[in-house]
């Protein structure tokens, strides 16, 4: 079946059920999502086919690039060239890196960093985001060509959040650039994306690892890859803000566990050495992702080699056991949509 000739609406729920290869859910995690590049390269180098990809935030950017090009080396090359180009704002991301890294370190008050934090918050409060819509558009355009979903080599989904309806959505039609922008619009850092009077923000705010679009369409060999920050802040019971951060982290971890519970396999590489804003560290992120995937290739290969079919006796025993896992409903509570032209909120 040619994917380019298939319109993936919510009714085509068995579209991926017979597709050979791994079905990947690429999670969001800012620059740590660049590790997805290394994982994809490891699969390619070891002849593990990729059947489809669902991505959010940075996972959508990497996933869209791979779905279009079909070759991890080409994707890595484009990312490397972008961070070396004049288009990439090295000064801004170096500034953001310093700000975010300071939040992870307890070194006392630093006037310079304090002023930078204040400026960062001021930009967000007064302008809606640190990065303007025009800059955001140029960044995405530099990596994603002017293509539509029906031109990808494998099925691809990008998830986002319909802010006003508080609804998770999965894009599978329209412009890939627009979908990636809507999927990556981190509130405060990037501006919300408006399309057809709907306001979209980063999909990771509702689902960090978007396995549900794949499951909805009948995917079997699903691998969810978590690249988000799992580093807990230091416990300080005398500071309410620290307790609030730890409580928020606990809620996020539990939500992720519930969202990926039906995935065939979940991977969580150790990416704490990479900062959230290390966008210029493409090579290092690729190395870390590649090493993790290579060390765990047997797990991925096992998904492609289903166990022997159960005997009639085993089937009967399974049905009679009270804890037999009954078939799951495929209503995962998300909308499948197309997205075309976009504009800023203001």
C-alpha positions as CSV (number, residue, x, y, z in Angstrom):
1,X,0.0,0.0,0.0
2,X,1.4,3.4,-1.0
3,X,1.2,5.8,1.9
4,X,1.2,8.8,-0.4
5,X,-2.2,7.6,-1.7
6,X,-3.8,7.0,1.6
7,X,-5.8,9.6,3.5
8,X,-5.3,8.7,7.2
9,X,-8.6,9.7,8.8
10,X,-9.8,8.4,12.1
11,X,-11.8,5.7,10.3
12,X,-8.7,4.0,8.9
13,X,-7.8,2.6,12.3
14,X,-6.1,-0.6,10.9
15,X,-3.8,1.2,8.6
16,X,-0.6,0.3,10.4
17,X,-1.6,-3.2,11.7
18,X,0.1,-5.1,8.9
19,X,3.0,-2.8,8.3
20,X,6.4,-4.4,8.9
21,X,9.0,-2.6,11.1
22,X,9.0,-0.6,14.3
23,X,6.5,2.1,15.0
24,X,8.2,4.9,16.9
25,X,6.9,7.5,19.2
26,X,9.5,10.2,19.5
27,X,9.0,12.3,22.6
28,X,9.7,15.9,23.3
29,X,12.6,17.2,25.4
30,X,14.0,20.3,23.7
31,X,17.6,19.8,22.5
32,X,17.7,16.4,24.2
33,X,15.4,15.3,21.4
34,X,18.4,15.4,19.1
35,X,19.3,12.0,20.5
36,X,16.5,10.6,18.4
37,X,18.8,11.2,15.4
38,X,21.3,8.8,16.9
39,X,18.7,6.1,17.6
40,X,17.4,6.3,14.1
41,X,20.9,6.0,12.7
42,X,21.5,2.9,14.9
43,X,18.4,1.3,13.5
44,X,19.4,2.1,9.9
45,X,23.0,0.8,10.4
46,X,21.6,-2.5,11.8
47,X,18.9,-3.0,9.2
48,X,15.9,-2.4,11.6
49,X,13.1,-1.0,9.5
50,X,11.0,1.9,10.6
51,X,7.3,1.5,9.7
52,X,5.9,4.8,11.0
53,X,6.7,7.7,13.4
54,X,4.6,9.8,15.7
55,X,6.4,12.8,17.2
56,X,5.8,15.8,19.4
57,X,7.9,18.9,19.9
58,X,11.5,18.1,19.0
59,X,10.4,14.6,18.2
60,X,8.1,16.0,15.5
61,X,10.9,18.0,13.9
62,X,13.2,14.9,13.8
63,X,10.4,12.6,12.8
64,X,9.1,14.8,10.0
65,X,12.7,15.1,8.6
66,X,13.2,11.3,8.7
67,X,9.8,10.6,7.3
68,X,10.5,12.8,4.3
69,X,14.1,11.8,3.6
70,X,14.0,8.2,4.8
71,X,17.8,8.3,5.6
72,X,19.2,9.1,9.0
73,X,22.6,10.3,7.7
74,X,20.9,12.9,5.5
75,X,18.8,14.1,8.4
76,X,21.8,14.4,10.7
77,X,23.7,16.3,8.0
78,X,20.8,18.8,7.6
79,X,20.7,19.4,11.4
80,X,24.5,19.9,11.5
81,X,24.5,22.3,8.6
82,X,21.6,24.3,10.2
83,X,23.4,24.9,13.5
84,X,26.5,26.0,11.6
85,X,24.5,28.5,9.5
86,X,23.8,32.2,9.9
87,X,20.1,31.2,10.2
88,X,20.7,29.6,13.6
89,X,20.8,32.2,16.3
90,X,23.9,31.1,18.3
91,X,23.8,34.0,20.6
92,X,20.2,33.5,21.6
93,X,20.5,29.8,22.3
94,X,23.8,30.3,24.2
95,X,21.9,32.8,26.3
96,X,19.0,30.4,26.9
97,X,21.4,27.6,27.7
98,X,23.0,29.6,30.4
99,X,19.6,30.6,31.9
100,X,18.2,27.0,31.9
101,X,21.4,25.5,33.2
102,X,21.6,27.9,36.1
103,X,18.2,26.6,37.2
104,X,19.7,23.1,37.6
105,X,22.7,24.3,39.7
106,X,22.6,25.5,43.3
107,X,25.4,28.1,43.3
108,X,23.7,30.9,45.1
109,X,22.6,34.2,43.7
110,X,24.4,35.5,40.6
111,X,23.6,39.1,39.6
112,X,24.3,38.5,35.9
113,X,22.2,35.4,35.7
114,X,19.5,37.0,37.7
115,X,19.3,39.9,35.2
116,X,19.2,37.5,32.3
117,X,16.4,35.5,33.9
118,X,14.6,38.8,34.4
119,X,15.0,39.7,30.8
120,X,13.8,36.3,29.7
121,X,10.7,36.6,31.8
122,X,10.2,40.1,30.6
123,X,10.3,39.1,26.9
124,X,7.7,36.4,27.6
125,X,5.4,38.7,29.6
126,X,5.5,41.7,27.2
127,X,5.8,40.0,23.8
128,X,4.2,36.6,24.5
129,X,7.4,34.7,23.7
130,X,11.1,34.9,23.6
131,X,11.3,33.9,19.9
132,X,9.1,35.8,17.5
133,X,6.7,34.1,15.0
134,X,8.9,35.2,12.1
135,X,12.1,33.8,13.7
136,X,10.3,30.5,14.6
137,X,9.0,30.2,11.1
138,X,12.5,30.7,9.6
139,X,14.0,28.1,11.9
140,X,11.4,25.4,11.0
141,X,11.6,26.3,7.2
142,X,15.4,25.8,7.3
143,X,14.9,22.2,8.3
144,X,11.5,21.2,6.8
145,X,10.9,21.7,3.1
146,X,7.6,22.9,1.7
147,X,6.0,19.4,1.6
148,X,2.7,17.8,2.7
149,X,2.0,14.7,4.7
150,X,1.2,12.7,1.7
151,X,4.8,13.1,0.4
152,X,6.5,11.3,3.3
153,X,8.1,7.9,2.7
154,X,6.5,6.4,5.9
155,X,3.3,7.4,7.8
156,X,4.0,10.3,10.1
157,X,1.9,12.1,12.8
158,X,2.7,15.3,14.7
159,X,0.8,15.9,17.9
160,X,-0.2,19.3,19.4
161,X,-2.6,20.8,21.9
162,X,-5.8,22.6,21.0
163,X,-5.4,25.2,23.7
164,X,-9.0,26.5,23.8
165,X,-10.6,23.0,23.7
166,X,-7.9,21.5,25.9
167,X,-7.7,18.7,23.5
168,X,-4.8,16.6,22.2
169,X,-4.7,16.5,18.4
170,X,-2.7,14.5,15.9
171,X,-1.9,16.1,12.5
172,X,-1.8,13.7,9.5
173,X,-2.8,15.9,6.6
174,X,-1.7,19.4,5.4
175,X,1.7,21.1,5.5
176,X,4.4,19.4,7.5
177,X,6.0,22.8,8.4
178,X,2.8,24.0,9.9
179,X,2.3,20.8,11.9
180,X,5.8,20.9,13.3
181,X,5.4,24.5,14.4
182,X,2.2,23.7,16.1
183,X,3.7,20.7,17.7
184,X,6.8,22.6,18.9
185,X,5.3,25.9,20.1
186,X,6.6,25.8,23.7
187,X,4.6,28.4,25.7
188,X,6.6,31.4,26.6
189,X,9.6,30.4,24.4
190,X,7.8,30.1,21.0
191,X,4.5,31.8,20.1
192,X,1.3,29.9,19.9
193,X,0.3,28.9,16.4
194,X,-3.1,29.8,14.9
195,X,-4.7,27.9,12.1
196,X,-8.4,28.1,11.1
197,X,-9.0,30.2,14.3
198,X,-7.6,27.3,16.4
199,X,-4.8,28.0,18.8
200,X,-2.1,25.4,19.1
201,X,0.8,24.9,21.6
202,X,3.5,22.3,22.1
203,X,2.1,18.8,22.1
204,X,4.4,17.8,24.9
205,X,2.4,19.8,27.4
206,X,-0.3,17.2,27.2
207,X,1.6,14.1,26.0
208,X,5.4,13.8,26.2
209,X,5.6,10.5,24.2
210,X,2.8,10.4,21.6
211,X,2.2,6.6,21.3
212,X,-1.6,7.0,20.9
213,X,-1.7,8.0,17.2
214,X,0.1,4.8,16.4
215,X,-2.1,2.6,18.6
216,X,-5.2,4.2,17.2
217,X,-4.1,3.1,13.7
218,X,-3.4,-0.5,14.8
219,X,0.4,-0.4,15.1
220,X,1.7,-3.5,16.9
221,X,5.5,-3.2,17.3
222,X,5.5,0.1,19.1
223,X,8.6,1.7,20.7
224,X,8.1,4.8,22.9
225,X,11.3,6.9,23.3
226,X,11.4,9.3,26.3
227,X,14.0,12.0,26.1
228,X,12.5,14.4,28.5
229,X,14.2,15.7,31.7
230,X,13.9,13.1,34.5
231,X,16.4,14.8,36.8
232,X,14.6,15.6,40.1
233,X,15.5,18.9,41.8
234,X,17.3,18.8,45.1
235,X,14.9,18.3,48.0
236,X,14.7,21.4,50.3
237,X,11.7,21.2,52.6
238,X,12.2,24.8,53.7
239,X,11.5,26.1,50.2
240,X,8.0,25.8,48.8
241,X,9.1,26.3,45.2
242,X,11.3,23.2,45.4
243,X,8.4,21.1,46.8
244,X,6.2,22.4,44.1
245,X,8.7,21.4,41.4
246,X,9.1,17.9,42.8
247,X,5.3,17.5,43.0
248,X,4.9,18.7,39.4
249,X,7.7,16.2,38.3
250,X,5.9,13.4,40.1
251,X,2.6,14.2,38.3
252,X,4.4,14.4,34.9
253,X,6.1,11.0,35.5
254,X,2.9,9.3,36.5
255,X,1.1,10.8,33.5
256,X,3.8,9.5,31.1
257,X,3.5,6.0,32.7
258,X,-0.2,6.0,32.0
259,X,0.2,7.3,28.4
260,X,2.8,4.7,27.4
261,X,1.4,1.7,29.2
262,X,0.2,0.0,26.0
263,X,3.5,0.5,24.1
264,X,5.4,-2.7,23.3
265,X,8.6,-1.2,24.6
266,X,9.7,2.0,26.3
267,X,13.2,3.4,26.1
268,X,14.6,6.2,28.3
269,X,18.2,7.1,27.5
270,X,20.2,8.9,30.1
271,X,20.5,12.4,28.7
272,X,21.2,14.4,31.8
273,X,24.6,15.4,30.4
274,X,22.8,17.3,27.7
275,X,21.2,20.6,28.5
276,X,17.7,21.5,27.3
277,X,19.2,24.2,25.1
278,X,22.2,22.3,23.7
279,X,20.9,22.7,20.2
280,X,24.5,23.2,18.9
281,X,25.5,19.8,20.3
282,X,24.1,17.7,17.5
283,X,27.1,15.4,17.2
284,X,27.2,14.7,21.0
285,X,23.4,14.0,21.1
286,X,23.7,11.6,18.1
287,X,26.5,9.8,19.9
288,X,24.5,9.3,23.1
289,X,21.4,8.2,21.2
290,X,23.4,5.8,19.0
291,X,25.2,4.2,21.9
292,X,22.0,3.7,23.8
293,X,20.2,2.1,20.9
294,X,23.1,-0.1,20.0
295,X,23.3,-1.4,23.5
296,X,19.6,-2.3,23.4
297,X,19.3,-3.5,19.9
298,X,18.2,-7.0,21.0
299,X,15.1,-5.5,22.6
300,X,14.2,-3.7,19.3
301,X,14.8,-6.8,17.2
302,X,12.7,-8.9,19.6
303,X,9.7,-6.8,18.6
304,X,10.2,-7.8,15.0
305,X,10.2,-11.5,15.8
306,X,6.8,-12.4,17.2
307,X,6.6,-15.4,19.5
308,X,5.2,-18.7,18.2
309,X,1.4,-18.8,17.8
310,X,-0.3,-20.1,21.0
311,X,-1.8,-23.5,20.9
312,X,-5.5,-24.1,21.3
313,X,-5.0,-25.2,24.9
314,X,-3.1,-22.0,25.6
315,X,-5.8,-19.9,24.0
316,X,-8.5,-21.6,26.1
317,X,-6.5,-21.2,29.2
318,X,-5.9,-17.6,28.5
319,X,-9.6,-16.9,28.0
320,X,-10.5,-18.7,31.2
321,X,-8.0,-16.8,33.3
322,X,-9.6,-13.9,35.1
323,X,-6.6,-11.7,34.5
324,X,-6.7,-12.2,30.7
325,X,-6.0,-8.9,29.0
326,X,-9.2,-8.0,27.2
327,X,-8.9,-6.1,23.9
328,X,-8.4,-2.4,24.5
329,X,-10.6,0.2,23.0
330,X,-8.9,2.3,20.3
331,X,-10.7,5.5,21.4
332,X,-7.6,7.2,22.8
333,X,-9.3,10.6,23.2
334,X,-7.5,12.6,20.5
335,X,-8.5,14.3,17.2
336,X,-6.9,13.7,13.9
337,X,-6.7,16.8,11.8
338,X,-5.1,18.6,8.9
339,X,-3.2,21.8,9.3
340,X,-2.4,24.2,6.4
341,X,-1.5,27.9,6.6
342,X,-0.6,29.3,10.0
343,X,-0.3,32.7,11.5
344,X,0.7,34.3,14.9
345,X,-1.8,34.8,17.7
346,X,-1.1,38.5,17.9
